[in-house]
Amino acid sequence: MSSLLLMALLLSCSSMSGAGRWLEEAAPKEEYPHPSVPELPKPELPPHPEVPELPKPEVPEHPVIPELPKPEVPEHPAVPELPKAEVPEHPAVPELPKPEVPEHPAVPELPKPKVPEHSAIPELPKPEMPEHPAVPELPKPEIPEHPAVPELPKPEVPEHPVMPELPKPEAPHYPAVPEHPTVPEMPKPELPHHPEEPEVPKVELPPKPEVHYPEPEAKP
C-alpha cells in the first residue's frame, strides 16, 4: 500500500511540474494595437466686430450761485442797572439778666448707728462615737486537693508491614521495522505538442464622420 501511495504522489508531482513548465514556455499573446484616430481640424471662429467708441456726453457746468447778503441782526438793547435794595439792619437784642439760682441747703451729718456685737457661741461637746465591734476571724475553708491522675500506658502502634519488591516488568519486544524500498525513477511523460494558433486578422474600424460646427452669428 505504501509503495502505491508513493507512486501516485510522484506521478502527481511530475505532472504538475510539467504543466508549470508548459505554462512558463507558452508564447505571450500579441496585443492588438489601437487604431490611430485622425485629428479633427480646429473650427475657425470669425473675429469679433470692432465696437465704435461712443462720444462722451457733455456735462453742463454747475451754475454760479451768487453770494447772499448776510442778514443784519439787531443789537440787544442795553439793560439799565437796577438800584440795589436797602436791607434794614437787624435790631440789637438786649442782654437778659442771669437768673439767680438758690444755693442747696446744708445737709446735717447723721449719727452712725451702733451695731450690736455678736454673742459668743458656746463650743458644743463632741459626740462620742461607739466603737466598732470586733469581727471574729473566720476559719479558712479547706480546699480538697486534686486527685492524682494515674499515668495511662502508651498504646502500642503496629509497625508498617514491609512491602516486598516487585519485579520490574519487561518491555515487549517489537519486530524490527523494515527499511523503505527504493522507488525506481519513473520516465517523464511527454506532453502533447499544441498546434500553433492562427493569426487573428486586424479589425478595420470605420472612419469617423467629419463634424462641422455652426458658425456663430456676428454680434450687432
C-alpha positions as CSV (number, residue, x, y, z in Angstrom):
1,M,0.0,0.0,0.0
2,S,2.8,2.4,0.9
3,S,4.6,1.8,-2.4
4,L,1.3,2.5,-4.3
5,L,0.9,5.8,-2.4
6,L,4.4,6.9,-3.2
7,M,4.0,6.1,-6.9
8,A,0.8,8.2,-7.0
9,L,2.5,11.1,-5.3
10,L,5.4,11.0,-7.7
11,L,3.1,10.9,-10.7
12,S,1.1,13.9,-9.4
13,C,4.2,15.9,-8.7
14,S,5.8,15.2,-12.1
15,S,2.5,16.1,-13.9
16,M,2.2,19.4,-12.0
17,S,5.8,20.4,-12.7
18,G,5.4,19.6,-16.4
19,A,2.2,21.7,-16.6
20,G,4.0,24.6,-14.8
21,R,6.9,24.4,-17.4
22,W,4.4,24.4,-20.3
23,L,2.7,27.5,-18.9
24,E,6.1,29.2,-18.5
25,E,7.1,28.3,-22.0
26,A,3.8,29.4,-23.6
27,A,4.2,32.2,-26.1
28,P,2.9,35.6,-24.9
29,K,-0.3,36.7,-26.6
30,E,0.1,39.6,-29.2
31,E,-1.5,42.8,-28.2
32,Y,-3.7,44.4,-30.8
33,P,-2.5,48.0,-31.5
34,H,-5.1,50.8,-31.1
35,P,-6.2,52.3,-34.4
36,S,-4.9,55.8,-35.0
37,V,-7.6,58.5,-34.6
38,P,-7.3,61.3,-37.1
39,E,-7.1,64.8,-35.6
40,L,-10.1,67.0,-36.2
41,P,-9.5,70.4,-37.6
42,K,-10.0,73.3,-35.3
43,P,-13.1,75.4,-36.2
44,E,-12.2,78.8,-37.4
45,L,-14.1,81.4,-35.4
46,P,-14.8,84.8,-37.0
47,P,-13.1,87.8,-35.3
48,H,-15.1,89.9,-33.0
49,P,-16.5,93.0,-34.7
50,E,-14.9,96.3,-33.7
51,V,-17.2,98.3,-31.3
52,P,-17.0,102.0,-32.2
53,E,-16.2,104.3,-29.3
54,L,-19.2,106.3,-28.1
55,P,-18.8,110.0,-27.7
56,K,-18.5,111.2,-24.1
57,P,-21.7,113.1,-23.0
58,E,-21.2,116.7,-22.4
59,V,-22.0,117.5,-18.7
60,P,-23.3,121.1,-18.2
61,E,-21.3,123.2,-15.8
62,H,-22.8,124.0,-12.5
63,P,-24.4,127.5,-12.3
64,V,-22.5,130.0,-10.3
65,I,-24.6,130.7,-7.1
66,P,-24.4,134.4,-6.1
67,E,-23.4,135.1,-2.6
68,L,-26.4,136.1,-0.5
69,P,-26.1,139.1,1.7
70,K,-25.7,138.5,5.4
71,P,-28.9,139.3,7.4
72,E,-28.5,142.2,9.8
73,V,-29.0,141.0,13.4
74,P,-30.4,143.8,15.6
75,E,-28.2,144.6,18.6
76,H,-29.5,143.6,22.0
77,P,-31.0,146.7,23.9
78,A,-28.9,147.8,26.9
79,V,-30.4,146.7,30.2
80,P,-30.5,149.5,32.7
81,E,-28.8,148.8,36.1
82,L,-31.4,148.4,38.8
83,P,-30.9,150.2,42.1
84,K,-29.8,148.0,45.0
85,A,-32.5,147.3,47.6
86,E,-31.7,148.7,51.0
87,V,-31.7,145.8,53.6
88,P,-32.7,147.0,57.1
89,E,-30.2,146.2,59.8
90,H,-31.1,143.6,62.5
91,P,-32.3,145.3,65.7
92,A,-29.9,144.9,68.7
93,V,-31.1,142.2,71.1
94,P,-30.7,143.4,74.8
95,E,-28.8,141.1,77.1
96,L,-31.1,139.3,79.6
97,P,-30.2,139.3,83.3
98,K,-28.9,135.9,84.6
99,P,-31.4,134.2,86.9
100,E,-30.2,133.8,90.5
101,V,-30.0,130.1,91.4
102,P,-30.7,129.4,95.2
103,E,-27.9,127.5,97.0
104,H,-28.5,123.9,98.1
105,P,-29.3,123.7,101.9
106,A,-26.6,122.1,104.0
107,V,-27.4,118.5,104.9
108,P,-26.6,117.7,108.6
109,E,-24.4,114.7,109.2
110,L,-26.4,111.8,110.7
111,P,-25.0,109.8,113.6
112,K,-23.7,106.3,112.7
113,P,-26.0,103.5,114.0
114,K,-24.4,101.3,116.7
115,V,-24.2,97.6,115.5
116,P,-24.6,95.2,118.5
117,E,-21.7,92.8,118.8
118,H,-22.3,89.1,118.0
119,S,-22.8,87.0,121.1
120,A,-20.2,84.4,121.7
121,I,-21.3,80.9,120.6
122,P,-20.5,78.2,123.2
123,E,-18.5,75.2,122.0
124,L,-20.7,72.1,121.7
125,P,-19.3,68.8,123.2
126,K,-18.1,66.3,120.6
127,P,-20.5,63.3,120.4
128,E,-18.9,60.1,121.5
129,M,-19.0,57.5,118.7
130,P,-19.5,53.9,119.7
131,E,-16.5,51.6,118.9
132,H,-16.9,49.1,116.1
133,P,-17.5,45.6,117.5
134,A,-14.5,43.2,116.9
135,V,-15.2,40.8,114.0
136,P,-14.1,37.3,114.8
137,E,-11.7,35.7,112.4
138,L,-13.4,33.0,110.3
139,P,-11.6,29.7,109.8
140,K,-10.1,29.3,106.3
141,P,-12.1,26.7,104.2
142,E,-10.1,23.6,103.4
143,I,-9.8,23.2,99.6
144,P,-9.6,19.5,98.7
145,E,-6.5,18.5,96.7
146,H,-6.9,17.4,93.1
147,P,-6.9,13.7,92.8
148,A,-3.7,12.4,91.2
149,V,-4.3,11.3,87.6
150,P,-2.8,7.9,87.0
151,E,-0.4,7.6,84.0
152,L,-2.1,5.7,81.2
153,P,0.1,3.2,79.3
154,K,1.2,4.3,75.9
155,P,-0.7,2.4,73.1
156,E,1.5,0.2,71.0
157,V,1.5,1.3,67.4
158,P,1.9,-1.6,65.0
159,E,4.8,-1.2,62.6
160,H,4.0,-0.8,58.9
161,P,4.5,-4.0,57.0
162,V,7.4,-4.1,54.7
163,M,6.3,-4.3,51.0
164,P,8.2,-6.8,49.0
165,E,10.0,-5.5,45.9
166,L,8.0,-6.2,42.8
167,P,9.9,-7.5,39.7
168,K,10.4,-4.9,37.0
169,P,8.1,-5.6,34.0
170,E,9.9,-6.4,30.9
171,A,9.1,-4.3,27.8
172,P,7.5,-6.4,24.9
173,H,9.9,-7.0,22.0
174,Y,8.7,-5.3,18.9
175,P,9.7,-6.7,15.5
176,A,12.3,-4.7,13.5
177,V,10.8,-2.1,11.1
178,P,11.8,-2.9,7.5
179,E,13.5,-0.2,5.6
180,H,11.6,1.7,2.9
181,P,12.1,0.2,-0.5
182,T,13.8,2.2,-3.2
183,V,11.3,3.7,-5.6
184,P,12.6,3.5,-9.2
185,E,12.6,6.7,-11.2
186,M,9.6,6.9,-13.5
187,P,10.0,8.2,-17.0
188,K,8.8,11.7,-17.6
189,P,5.5,11.8,-19.5
190,E,5.8,13.5,-22.9
191,L,3.5,16.4,-23.2
192,P,1.4,16.6,-26.5
193,H,2.5,19.3,-28.9
194,H,0.0,22.1,-29.1
195,P,-0.8,23.4,-32.6
196,E,0.2,27.0,-33.4
197,E,-2.7,29.4,-33.1
198,P,-3.6,31.2,-36.4
199,E,-3.1,34.9,-36.6
200,V,-6.2,36.9,-36.0
201,P,-6.9,39.4,-38.8
202,K,-6.9,43.0,-37.7
203,V,-10.3,44.6,-37.4
204,E,-10.5,47.8,-39.6
205,L,-12.5,50.5,-37.8
206,P,-14.8,52.7,-40.0
207,P,-13.6,56.3,-40.3
208,K,-15.2,58.8,-38.0
209,P,-17.6,61.2,-39.7
210,E,-16.4,64.8,-40.1
211,V,-18.1,67.1,-37.6
212,H,-18.9,70.7,-38.8
213,Y,-19.6,73.2,-36.1
214,P,-22.1,76.0,-36.9
215,E,-20.5,79.4,-37.4
216,P,-21.5,81.8,-34.6
217,E,-23.6,84.8,-35.6
218,A,-21.8,88.2,-35.5
219,K,-22.9,90.4,-32.7
220,P,-24.6,93.7,-33.8
